[in-house]
């Protein structure tokens, strides 16, 4: 495989921003992301710098990218570390320490060659490697109308938990379905 899967570095905020903007411009974006292109365009550079720094080191989360031999970022996935007693971005209580997969995107021209699987393998490997806090599960939310993504998550080993939340304002009707992958 030509692509290398690796964590982002804090100084790669421009590349992280460009890939996020590409993801938000994808036709599947309304059922894949909770943010719109217009919202993202409104963020100052300091937002992107802080966001990338926050997922490049420490135990708060990690962003993994699939980087081609020419330096092109073909895709990305982020896994956030959620702590018990905090509130998630839906405003719901977090009951136990866990990983939370967000920001999944692979550019269309690189889909179907195994990059998403490799990105998820790296994300889960990182989540399971944490000792404090130790995660017993990694979760994600998928829009009820995003059958392609849910199919991948099921194939990878995620299962529905039965928990749903209303879809974000401005997106298509429906709800977000929680799925989880339990520690092997």
C-alpha positions as CSV (number, residue, x, y, z in Angstrom):
1,X,0.0,0.0,0.0
2,X,1.4,3.3,-1.0
3,X,-0.2,5.4,1.7
4,X,1.2,5.7,5.2
5,X,-1.2,6.0,8.1
6,X,0.1,8.3,10.8
7,X,-0.9,10.8,13.4
8,X,-1.0,14.5,12.5
9,X,1.5,16.9,13.8
10,X,0.4,20.2,15.4
11,X,2.1,22.2,12.6
12,X,0.0,20.5,10.0
13,X,-3.1,22.6,10.7
14,X,-3.3,23.9,7.1
15,X,-3.4,20.4,5.7
16,X,-6.0,19.4,8.4
17,X,-8.1,22.4,7.5
18,X,-7.9,21.7,3.7
19,X,-8.9,18.0,4.2
20,X,-11.8,19.0,6.5
21,X,-13.0,21.5,3.9
22,X,-12.8,18.8,1.2
23,X,-14.9,16.5,3.4
24,X,-17.5,19.2,4.0
25,X,-17.8,19.8,0.3
26,X,-18.4,16.1,-0.4
27,X,-22.0,15.3,-1.5
28,X,-22.4,13.0,1.5
29,X,-21.5,15.8,4.0
30,X,-25.0,16.7,5.1
31,X,-25.4,13.2,6.6
32,X,-21.8,12.7,7.5
33,X,-20.8,15.9,9.4
34,X,-22.4,18.1,12.1
35,X,-20.7,21.2,10.5
36,X,-21.3,22.9,7.2
37,X,-18.8,24.4,4.8
38,X,-20.1,27.9,5.7
39,X,-19.5,27.3,9.4
40,X,-16.0,26.0,8.8
41,X,-15.1,28.9,6.6
42,X,-15.9,31.2,9.5
43,X,-13.2,29.8,11.7
44,X,-10.0,31.9,12.1
45,X,-6.6,30.2,11.7
46,X,-6.3,30.1,15.4
47,X,-9.2,27.7,15.6
48,X,-7.5,25.3,13.1
49,X,-4.2,25.6,14.9
50,X,-5.8,24.7,18.3
51,X,-7.9,22.0,16.8
52,X,-4.9,20.3,15.2
53,X,-2.7,20.7,18.2
54,X,-5.5,19.1,20.3
55,X,-5.5,15.9,18.3
56,X,-1.7,15.6,17.7
57,X,-0.4,14.9,21.1
58,X,-1.5,14.0,24.6
59,X,-4.4,11.8,25.6
60,X,-7.3,14.1,24.6
61,X,-7.6,12.6,21.1
62,X,-5.7,11.7,18.0
63,X,-6.2,12.4,14.3
64,X,-4.8,9.9,11.8
65,X,-4.2,10.6,8.2
66,X,-3.6,8.5,5.1
67,X,-0.6,10.2,3.4
68,X,0.4,9.4,-0.1
69,X,4.0,9.2,-1.4
70,X,3.6,12.7,-2.8
71,X,2.4,14.1,0.5
72,X,-1.3,14.3,-0.4
73,X,-3.7,13.5,2.4
74,X,-6.1,11.0,1.1
75,X,-8.2,10.7,4.2
76,X,-8.5,11.1,7.9
77,X,-10.2,9.9,11.1
78,X,-10.2,11.4,14.6
79,X,-10.8,9.5,17.8
80,X,-11.6,11.7,20.8
81,X,-11.0,10.6,24.4
82,X,-14.2,11.2,26.4
83,X,-14.1,11.3,30.2
84,X,-16.8,10.0,32.5
85,X,-18.7,12.9,34.1
86,X,-18.3,15.2,31.1
87,X,-20.9,16.1,28.5
88,X,-20.6,15.2,24.8
89,X,-21.2,17.5,21.8
90,X,-24.9,16.5,21.8
91,X,-25.2,17.7,25.4
92,X,-25.5,14.1,26.8
93,X,-23.7,12.9,29.9
94,X,-20.7,10.7,29.3
95,X,-21.1,7.7,31.6
96,X,-17.7,6.0,31.2
97,X,-14.3,6.8,29.7
98,X,-14.5,5.9,26.0
99,X,-13.2,6.7,22.6
100,X,-15.4,8.6,20.2
101,X,-14.7,8.4,16.4
102,X,-15.5,11.6,14.5
103,X,-14.5,13.3,11.3
104,X,-14.3,10.2,9.1
105,X,-13.4,11.2,5.5
106,X,-11.6,9.6,2.5
107,X,-11.4,11.5,-0.7
108,X,-13.6,9.9,-3.4
109,X,-10.6,9.0,-5.7
110,X,-9.1,6.9,-2.8
111,X,-12.2,5.1,-1.7
112,X,-12.4,1.3,-2.0
113,X,-8.7,0.6,-1.6
114,X,-8.7,-0.1,2.1
115,X,-7.7,3.3,3.5
116,X,-10.7,3.6,5.7
117,X,-10.0,0.2,7.3
118,X,-6.4,1.2,7.9
119,X,-7.4,4.5,9.4
120,X,-9.9,2.8,11.7
121,X,-7.3,0.2,12.7
122,X,-4.9,2.9,13.7
123,X,-7.6,4.9,15.6
124,X,-8.7,1.8,17.6
125,X,-5.1,0.7,18.3
126,X,-4.5,4.2,19.8
127,X,-7.7,4.1,21.8
128,X,-6.9,0.6,23.2
129,X,-3.3,1.7,24.0
130,X,-4.4,4.2,26.6
131,X,-3.9,3.0,30.1
132,X,-5.4,6.0,31.9
133,X,-8.2,6.2,31.3
134,X,-8.7,2.6,30.0
135,X,-11.4,2.5,27.4
136,X,-13.8,-0.5,27.3
137,X,-15.5,0.8,24.1
138,X,-15.1,3.2,21.2
139,X,-18.3,4.8,19.9
140,X,-19.5,6.8,17.0
141,X,-22.7,8.3,15.7
142,X,-23.9,7.8,12.2
143,X,-26.9,9.6,10.5
144,X,-29.9,7.3,10.0
145,X,-29.8,8.2,6.3
146,X,-26.1,7.4,5.8
147,X,-26.4,3.7,4.9
148,X,-23.0,3.6,3.2
149,X,-21.2,4.7,6.3
150,X,-23.2,2.4,8.6
151,X,-22.5,-0.5,6.4
152,X,-18.8,0.1,6.7
153,X,-19.0,0.5,10.5
154,X,-20.9,-2.8,10.8
155,X,-18.5,-4.6,8.6
156,X,-15.6,-3.2,10.7
157,X,-17.2,-4.5,13.9
158,X,-19.3,-1.7,15.3
159,X,-22.8,-2.5,16.4
160,X,-25.9,-0.3,17.2
161,X,-26.4,0.3,20.9
162,X,-30.1,1.3,20.6
163,X,-29.3,4.9,21.5
164,X,-30.3,7.7,19.1
165,X,-30.2,11.5,19.2
166,X,-32.0,14.0,16.9
167,X,-30.0,15.0,13.8
168,X,-28.2,18.3,13.9
169,X,-30.0,21.5,13.0
170,X,-29.7,22.3,9.3
171,X,-29.0,18.8,8.2
172,X,-31.4,16.3,6.7
173,X,-34.3,14.9,8.8
174,X,-33.6,11.8,10.8
175,X,-31.5,11.0,13.8
176,X,-28.0,10.0,14.7
177,X,-27.6,6.4,15.7
178,X,-24.9,5.4,18.2
179,X,-22.7,2.5,17.4
180,X,-20.0,0.9,19.5
181,X,-16.9,-1.3,19.2
182,X,-16.2,-3.1,22.4
183,X,-12.6,-3.8,23.6
184,X,-11.5,-7.2,22.3
